[in-house]
Amino acid sequence: MIRYKILGNRKGQGIAEYILILALIAMIAFAVVRTLGKNVKTLFKNAGDKVSDAGTGW
């Protein structure tokens, strides 16, 4: 009975581990978006400009 009380309540531990993993994934995603965000924005802007320039040739 005492052993169950000490070792039996592990739901809180599992939830805490999931929260830590989720926080780690969120930090990694934030770092990637922050690092690559400007490059991706520039790529899309250049592609949009090329499409606009191609459309004015008609």
C-alpha positions in Angstrom: 0.0 0.0 0.0 2.8 2.4 0.9 4.7 1.4 -2.2 1.6 2.2 -4.4 1.3 5.6 -2.9 5.0 6.4 -3.6 5.3 4.9 -7.1 1.6 4.8 -8.2 1.1 8.5 -8.9 3.1 9.0 -12.1 0.6 10.8 -14.2 1.9 14.2 -13.1 5.4 13.1 -14.1 4.2 12.0 -17.6 2.4 15.3 -18.2 5.4 17.3 -17.1 7.6 15.4 -19.5 5.2 16.0 -22.4 5.2 19.7 -21.5 9.0 19.8 -21.5 9.2 18.1 -24.9 6.5 20.4 -26.3 8.4 23.5 -25.0 11.6 22.2 -26.6 9.9 21.7 -29.9 8.4 25.1 -29.7 11.8 26.8 -29.0 13.4 24.9 -31.9 10.6 25.9 -34.3 10.9 29.5 -33.1 14.6 29.5 -33.7 14.2 28.0 -37.2 11.5 30.5 -38.2 13.5 33.4 -36.9 16.7 32.3 -38.7 15.1 31.3 -42.0 12.2 33.7 -42.0 13.9 36.6 -43.7 15.4 34.3 -46.4 12.0 32.7 -47.1 10.3 36.1 -47.2 12.9 37.3 -49.8 12.5 34.2 -51.9 8.7 34.6 -52.1 9.1 38.3 -52.8 11.5 37.6 -55.6 9.2 35.0 -57.1 6.2 37.3 -56.8 8.1 40.1 -58.6 9.1 37.7 -61.4 5.5 36.6 -61.8 4.4 40.3 -61.9 7.0 41.2 -64.4 6.1 38.3 -66.6 2.4 39.3 -66.5 3.2 42.9 -67.8 4.7 41.6 -71.0 1.4 40.9 -72.6 
